[in-house]
Amino acid sequence: NTRVFDWNNGELFDLGMPNSATSLTVAGDFAIWNESTEIWRRQFSTRENLLLGNRAGNWHNAVAESGLVAWWSYDGDYSIKRYENGQVATVVDDSYRNTYVITDGQSLVYRKHTRSTLWLTMTACRKRC
């Protein structure tokens, strides 16, 4: 079984079992990973884990060096969520499937598609799309 560990200041922390070999993402002082449908953020300097949501997509989620986290969620049809400064917000929740988000810490880019077609649109937005 694959597990996520943090070797931090001479101590080993077991952070759990990711639901995908590619769900772990690291940027600066932060890491994110999924355990089942939960998405977690770890801040290495404080050794704190934070549960951000419990209906998250299992991969192609993002964390920025600032600690901003963006993920796709099974809320609604498929929505994009953002965590920043202690707040979780829905960025987009419409009739499309919105998945596979990336961020630079300011803008979000994600895939938008329907259930039956393979086309996609990359949409960039800052706070709400």
Backbone hydrogen bonds in HBPLUS format (Angstrom, degrees):
<---DONOR---> <-ACCEPTOR-->    atom                        ^
c    i                          cat <-CA-CA->   ^        H-A-AA   ^      H-
h    n   atom  resd res      DA  || num        DHA   H-A  angle D-A-AA Bond
n    s   type  num  typ     dist DA aas  dist angle  dist       angle   num
A0004-VAL N   A0016-GLY O   2.79 MM  12  5.59 160.7  1.83 164.8 169.9     1
A0015-LEU N   A0004-VAL O   2.75 MM  11  5.24 159.3  1.79 155.8 159.5     2
A0006-ASP N   A0013-PHE O   2.88 MM   7  5.02 150.1  1.97 141.5 150.7     3
A0013-PHE N   A0006-ASP O   2.83 MM   7  5.02 157.2  1.88 138.4 146.3     4
A0008-ASN N   A0011-GLU O   2.73 MM   3  5.24 156.8  1.78 162.7 162.0     5
A0011-GLU N   A0008-ASN O   3.04 MM   3  5.24 156.7  2.10 109.9 117.4     6
A0019-ASN N   A0034-ASN O   2.99 MM  15  5.91 141.8  2.14 128.4 136.8     7
A0023-SER N   A0020-SER O   3.29 MM   3  5.27 173.4  2.30 109.5 109.4     8
A0025-THR N   A0032-ILE O   2.94 MM   7  5.36 154.0  2.00 152.4 157.7     9
A0032-ILE N   A0025-THR O   2.83 MM   7  5.36 153.5  1.90 153.5 162.0    10
A0027-ALA N   A0030-PHE O   2.92 MM   3  5.46 163.2  1.95 151.5 156.2    11
A0030-PHE N   A0027-ALA O   3.02 MM   3  5.46 163.4  2.05 131.9 135.7    12
A0044-PHE N   A0029-ASP O   2.87 MM  15  5.44 156.4  1.92 152.8 159.1    13
A0031-ALA N   A0042-ARG O   2.97 MM  11  5.13 143.7  2.10 141.2 150.0    14
A0042-ARG N   A0031-ALA O   2.77 MM  11  5.13 160.4  1.81 150.1 155.8    15
A0033-TRP N   A0040-TRP O   3.15 MM   7  5.52 145.4  2.28 140.4 148.0    16
A0040-TRP N   A0033-TRP O   2.88 MM   7  5.52 172.1  1.88 169.7 171.9    17
A0035-GLU N   A0038-GLU O   2.93 MM   3  5.24 151.2  2.01 140.2 149.7    18
A0038-GLU N   A0035-GLU O   3.00 MM   3  5.24 156.9  2.06 130.5 130.4    19
A0056-ALA N   A0037-THR O   2.77 MM  19  5.10 157.3  1.82 155.1 147.5    20
A0039-ILE N   A0053-GLY O   2.99 MM  14  5.53 154.6  2.06 146.7 149.9    21
A0052-LEU N   A0039-ILE O   2.90 MM  13  5.68 167.9  1.92 164.5 168.2    22
A0041-ARG N   A0050-LEU O   2.92 MM   9  5.17 150.9  2.01 140.7 150.2    23
A0050-LEU N   A0041-ARG O   2.80 MM   9  5.17 146.1  1.91 147.5 158.3    24
A0043-GLN N   A0048-GLU O   2.96 MM   5  5.50 159.7  2.00 155.4 161.8    25
A0047-ARG N   A0043-GLN O   2.83 MM   4  5.64 124.8  2.13 144.7 161.3    26
A0074-TYR N   A0055-ARG O   2.74 MM  19  5.41 160.5  1.78 160.9 167.9    27
A0057-GLY N   A0072-TRP O   2.68 MM  15  5.37 162.6  1.71 153.2 148.8    28
A0101-VAL N   A0060-HIS O   3.05 MM  41  6.09 120.4  2.42 172.5 159.7    29
A0062-ALA N   A0070-ALA O   2.86 MM   8  5.25 173.8  1.86 164.4 165.2    30
A0070-ALA N   A0062-ALA O   2.89 MM   8  5.25 162.3  1.92 146.1 151.3    31
A0064-ALA N   A0068-LEU O   2.90 MM   4  5.35 156.5  1.95 156.8 163.4    32
A0067-GLY N   A0064-ALA O   2.88 MM   3  5.37 161.9  1.91 117.5 123.7    33
A0069-VAL N   A0083-TYR O   3.03 MM  14  5.08 159.4  2.07 141.1 147.7    34
A0083-TYR N   A0069-VAL O   2.78 MM  14  5.08 158.3  1.82 149.7 155.4    35
A0071-TRP N   A0081-LYS O   3.06 MM  10  5.36 156.3  2.12 136.3 142.7    36
A0081-LYS N   A0071-TRP O   2.78 MM  10  5.36 171.3  1.79 167.2 170.3    37
A0073-SER N   A0079-SER O   2.79 MM   6  5.20 157.1  1.84 150.4 154.7    38
A0079-SER N   A0073-SER O   3.03 MM   6  5.20 145.0  2.16 135.6 144.0    39
A0098-ASN N   A0078-TYR O   3.27 MM  20  5.25 155.1  2.34 114.7 120.8    40
A0080-ILE N   A0092-VAL O   2.98 MM  12  5.34 155.7  2.04 148.5 156.0    41
A0091-VAL N   A0080-ILE O   2.77 MM  11  5.39 156.9  1.82 147.4 154.2    42
A0082-ARG N   A0089-ALA O   2.86 MM   7  5.30 149.1  1.95 154.6 162.4    43
A0089-ALA N   A0082-ARG O   2.81 MM   7  5.30 157.1  1.86 153.8 161.7    44
A0084-GLU N   A0087-GLN O   2.97 MM   3  5.48 157.3  2.02 150.1 155.5    45
A0087-GLN N   A0084-GLU O   3.08 MM   3  5.48 162.2  2.11 116.2 121.9    46
A0129-CYS N   A0091-VAL O   3.14 MM  38  5.93 162.3  2.17 136.1 141.3    47
A0097-ARG N   A0113-HIS O   2.70 MM  16  5.21 173.4  1.70 170.6 168.4    48
A0113-HIS N   A0097-ARG O   2.95 MM  16  5.21 149.5  2.05 136.9 146.7    49
A0099-THR N   A0111-ARG O   2.85 MM  12  5.15 152.3  1.93 141.8 150.7    50
A0111-ARG N   A0099-THR O   2.75 MM  12  5.15 159.1  1.79 166.0 165.3    51
A0102-ILE N   A0109-VAL O   2.80 MM   7  5.36 150.4  1.89 154.8 164.7    52
A0109-VAL N   A0102-ILE O   2.95 MM   7  5.36 160.6  1.99 151.4 155.2    53
A0108-LEU N   A0125-CYS O   2.82 MM  17  5.41 151.0  1.90 152.9 162.8    54
A0125-CYS N   A0108-LEU O   3.04 MM  17  5.41 140.8  2.20 137.8 149.6    55
A0123-THR N   A0110-TYR O   3.36 MM  13  5.77 153.3  2.43 145.2 152.4    56
A0112-LYS N   A0121-THR O   3.21 MM   9  5.26 128.6  2.49 132.1 145.9    57
A0121-THR N   A0112-LYS O   3.25 MM   9  5.26 137.8  2.44 131.0 142.7    58
